[in-house]
Amino acid sequence: MANDLKLEIYKLKLSNKEDGTFTSFRKLFGQKFNNYGNKGTEIITKARIFNTFYDDFIKKIDSKGYQVNEKKKKGFTIATDNTPSGPKSHIKHSATETIISGILDGGKHGRKRSLSSVENKASQTPIGVKNIVTDRFYFLLYTPLDHNEAILMIQGYSEIKISDVFRDHLVNYFKFNKQISSKVELFVPQSLKDKYLESAVFKSIKFSSGWAIKPDIDEKITSKDYEVEIKIEIIDKSKKKVNYKKFREIISLFSKSKFKPEGGVERNLGEFDKKNATMISKTKPKAIDFQDEDNVIPTILLEEEGITVGEGGVPNFDEINLYCRELLTEIIEEVMPNHGIDDL
């Protein structure tokens, strides 16, 4: 399996724990940092708010050890390079844009393994349960002060990701006592959904249903019902694939087909409990929600978006950063149409 370069996007939402109403990041930070020590006469600027948040956010991650999630046996920290002038951190922030971005270092731990050479199998170094085998992951976090929704973008690979433990950390960080809570949800901008669906072609459709059947096998068991799960898959093996726009026509056509098991009643496939279609966009199959295809969440493969991968499978993080910054502009216009008139 190829180690595909992927991007995940999430919304992180703040809410009042008592009544579930809107809570802004400005309010959260004010409470979290005790109003920045202000006695009531000082003007708290946007830059001061964000920079206070940034310093605290980094402090919680950048310690001697890794931020460890023992349940998932993963850890992460800020990626740092040793240079002649000292350690160089791969984190940037902008108070004007309320963005933190950079590279995290993380991976799995908790399992005994060994490090060997492909050229010399006899050369082995133990990897203990306290050792962590790491990769590097790009992330971008956008926290507009006068909104209750942040945007998180985090890059991973098909074989390893740290988005799960980083999300858990963020949910825990963006809360205050019993007053403010946060949650995350997967998100894909409409432009990427449209791009996926425009290139998608029909692959197959599955109909499945539970069926109560009375088989006439033996006089002693004719009165008993048997619950049978019926699954029928229709696969398009033609060379000329049907595009997504014909998707519903195909489902409507096959839904009229009839099926009758021995001992059961006849049903149209359209009466089956579950109907799932699968499309292919370029080379990656993707399930389409039969009831609501607007909820399609395509996988964002960064190499298909023009991101290059260098020697050793290391992606070009500068290209990922540029791509994510451009994508963030689209997301802001889509989900935060009033952005730009926030109170500073």
Secondary structure, DSSP 4 states (H G I P E B T S, - for coil): ----EEEEEEEEEEEETTT--B--HHHHHHHHTGGGG--SSS---HHHHHHHHHHHHHHHH-SSS-EEETTTTEEEEE-EEEETTEEEE-EEEETTTTEEEEEEEEEE-SS-EEEEETTEEEEEEEE-TT--EEEEEEEEEE--TTSSEEEEEEEEESS---HHHHHHHHHHHS-BTTTEEEEEEE---HHHHHHHHHTEEEEEEEEEEEEEE---S-GGGTT--EEEEEEEEEE---SSPPBGGGHHHHHHHHHT-EE--TTS--EEGGGSSEEEEEEEETTEEEEEESS-GGG----EEGGGGT--B-GGG-B-HHHHHHHHHHHHHHHHHHH-TTTT----
